[in-house]
Amino acid sequence: MTLQQPEGLQFSIDAQRHEVMFKDGTAVALHPVFDRGVPSKYHRGLQLPKGITIVVDLRRLSDSIGKDICTAPGRDVPGIVFFEMRRRFKTAKAFTKEAIAVGHVLRTDNRVAA
């Protein structure tokens, strides 16, 4: 997916996604993010209506997740993100509100990267 973004940011969002389901039954889909073409361990994309994507550094949402992600094998990272976000936030709405507050708001077009 191509992003139109502020100068200096080079994020792209993968079409793949991982669902985080919260205790109240709501969910969000988090997309892997590439920074200048390199997979970012710590960033995830959250697509909102009207072509808005939030790119959030997960370390700004949880104090402990940075160390956990850094030391874990890649295959374990989606589970770490799932359980830590579920522990930290009670609802998808609470997660989204915080992601908007600390993330980069980017506009997207409708093309998906192959």
N, C-alpha and C positions, 0 to 999 in steps of 0.2 A: 504494500500500500504506500503510495507517495504521500508525503506530508509537506504542507506548506507551513513553514515555521520561522521563528525569529532567527536573525543572523547568528551564526556560530553554533547552532544546534544541528546535528546531522542524524536525527533519529529516523529509523524506518521500523514498521510494525509487521511482524509475521502474521500470516493468516491463521496459523495454528493457535489454539487457545486452551487454557486450562480453567475449568470452573472452580470457583470457591463458593461452597454452599454454607450459609450461616445457620445458626441454631434456630432461627425463626422460620426457616424454609426458603428464604430469599437467596439469590445467587448473583454473582458477577462473573464475567468471562475476562480473564487476564491474558493478554497476548505477549509473547516474547518480543523484546525490543533489540534492535541492532543500533549501535552507535558507531557511525562512520563505517558501516559494513561489518562490524565485529559484534558477535552476540554479547549483550550486556547481562552480567549475572544479576544485577540489582534492579534494573528497570523493567517495568511492565506497562503495557498499554491498556487503557480502559476506554472502550468506545461508548460514546454517548449519542443521543439523537442529534439530528441536524448537522452531521458531518464533523462533530467535535471528538477529538481523541485526547485523553489525558495521559501523559507519560509521567509516571511516578517512580521515584527512587524508593524502593521498599524500606531502605534503612531510615527513611524519614517517617515511616509509619510504625516502626518497631525497633527498639534499641538493640535487641539481641539477634535479629535476623541476619545482619551483615556477617557476623562471625559464623553463624550456622551455615549460610550459603557458601561462604568462602572455603570451608573445610569439608563440605559434602561432595560426593560424586554427583555429576550432572544429572543422572537419572533420579536422584533423590530430591532435587530442588523443587519440583512442582509440589511434592508432598509437604515439604518444609513450609513453602509459601501458603499452601492450603491450611495447614493446622495453625500456623502463627497468625494469619489474618482472621481465622475463625476464633482463635483465642482472644485476639485483641479487639475485635468488633462484633457486636451482637447482631447487626443487620447489614444488608447490602447498602441501604441508604446511609448508614453511619460511615461505612467504608468509603462510599462514593464521595460523601461530603468532605471527609478528610483528604482523600486523594486529590480532589479539586483544590483544596486549600494549600497543599504542599507540592503539587505537581506542575508540569508545564502543560498549558492548554494549547493544543495544536488543531488546526483545521486540516481535514483530509479530503481527498477526492475519492471517487468510487472505484479506482483501480486497485487490484490486489496483486501483490508481487508474486511472481511464479516461482 
